[in-house]
Amino acid sequence: MSDSLPTSAPADQGVDSRGIAAFLDAVEEAPGIEPHSLVVLRHGHRVAAGWWSPYRSDRPHMLYSLSKSFTSTALGLALDEGLLRLDDRVVDFFPEYRELAAAGTGAIRVRHLASMSSGHTRDTWQEVFEADPADPVRGFLRLPPDREPGTVFAYNQPATYTLGVILQRLTGTTLTGYLRPRLFDPLGIGTATWQQHGSGHDLGFIGLFTTTEAIATLGELYLRGGIWQGHRILSEDWVAEATRPQVRTDDAHPDWSEGYGFQFWMSRHGYRGDGAFGQFCLVLPEQDAAVAYTGATVEMQAVLDAAWRHLLPAFGRRGTAADDAALAERLGRLALPPLPAGSPRSGSWSLTPATPGATPLTAVAVRDEQIVLCEHDTELRLSLAPGRWSIADEPVPVAVSGGWTDRTHLTVDALFLEAPHRLSVTADVTAGTFDARWVEAPLVPPSLRLLRA
């Protein structure tokens, strides 16, 4: 864990530990929510931090669309350096595509990319990528906006991707390379890697892997108006613009209907960066607090509801030393329960899919107390240890639990430790077949090797 933030007892910062404990109860007990990590900051101090084993503090975590808030920060830095302006036309950064750009595209400005208001009324990534897989920017510029840019919100991945490519053209490096000396190093963020398109560009809209501590420090930077430990990193004007509503949003979920800034969502309380399956950076100016959370769920509103119900009242309500001690002890033993398993069996079996083409795995082998999960040329060799998680770091960090449920059937779960994904595998060794399914399927192309930094 980085030492860039001081640690304090919750009570010393006016935080009631019982509220944090109640939040832990809520996310642990809710069906369909799998928590991975939590860091809570108040008054610039880390008052709570915990990881549900086998997840741990030093491992990076796939952020999905929380990556966008880091892309936004790169934009803010580039604006501060005078490399571009929010009202610059997007097509002017791609003169080679100006002649083929669709009608209406010339009205799209940098601010429209950053605020998801390019004029398109849907997420166009699939059609853009299918139309021009070699260069999604070219495909995006060929797609005419449905409305006047700036008038309608649509969560449109090519907008952020194009913004990222503009920044990489202007800076002559990747987003990661640009942010390293300007953001990551000053904030003490060590691990930060970004998945790339085949063209060599960091994806921008997804693909960033970093630690929960890094998420928390980003929240703290914005909470302080762009100042980090006395040093200005971002301009105060950029922080204010990025974190206020730039465009109206309409959504059935209350925390997605408060408006959108520059790659930040407005919330019922404060504002946030967020990513699929529950990756959150919550910034709460009224409470002088920031919360970083990672997990695995499609019930993202339920996680926010739990935060508003339990964490908000805890800020400004002083707890006791006894409550702080109880919380610290609990945070130190957070764990995801392993699958139960019966008695070990000796033997060797090679298994094929029960339904070919319906599983992310191509083959499974069981050899005594080892299971091998195969995806084409990728093999995950994992030991089965009844009653606990068994961990392997290569070729993909993964933990497995489970085992024999009777003499012929085997059930295991594989947790991908740098991603919010769990793979459940059941096998019938008598039939020589297996089934494998994602609890929540990855949004990235289905390759196990993409589930690591």
C-alpha angles and dihedrals in degrees: 000000000000117000091211092108124053118238122230139175109260093238091056089060095044096260124137108223090206089069091054090047090051089053089052089051091050097052094041095049100040114101112242097020119109111183120207107173145352133194120178123194128191128176089352094305130112103238099170136016131166143156125205105234131268082038111074142188100256096053119093117234129214106253101193107191094356079081086075092070090058089049087051089053090052088053091051091052092048091050090050089052092051095243093133144347131238091241096052112122114250095221090059090068089057107045091163089066099041094100095050097042114120123251110277094024091103089069093061111106131191090257090058092055091049094048097042090243101120090136095257114124099210143031102280100185096109095049093041093049094045091048095048114008092166094058118014090182090062089047091049093051090050091057112086117225115248094219138019108291112258095030104085137037123226125163092237117173097199089062092063092039090054091047089053092050090051090053092047091051092050096045099038092228141072123280088255092050092049094047097045099080095027103044116357098051097041091049093045093246107157110173114048121142129165128208114233141217114242089261090069097254121132105246095237097192095061137350104080116134118194140135130279088244089059090053089052093050091051088054091048091051092055092042088058093050094253098315121123118194092330097317123104112234100163130023116258089232092058093050091050093048096044093051102046126080110278095170136015119255127200117200138146090234111080097222092052094052099063097087137265129260127187100318091323127102121225113231136199082256118032118316137284152195112229141179137197119287093022113306107154141181105184118191115194111184095176090056095037086232142122129198128199118195135170129186148124120269142111088214094084093150089057090057091052091045089055091049092051093044098048113014100045095058089047092063109087094013108104116223132197134266089245091055090048091052092049091050093048090051091050094047089054093058102041110141142161109237115249120232115266117248138189130228118317120259132208121223144080128258134173113205134196129200114282087216111028113225093015097092134064089228126074098199143357128205128192118199114176104295096350128088124198118203112198131199107176103289095355118093125186109198110196134176118227111227110176113232098015145059117266114207134209124179101197140102086355125000105251140156124207133195135172134061141179117001091182137342094293108024130075128188124187137165122211117204115201100219098206095045140050093250137112125189118205117204127189123184137190106200093188091058091037092229140113140193124212127186137171114241084214113006117232116254091217120080109293102265123128090212090064090063094080136067 
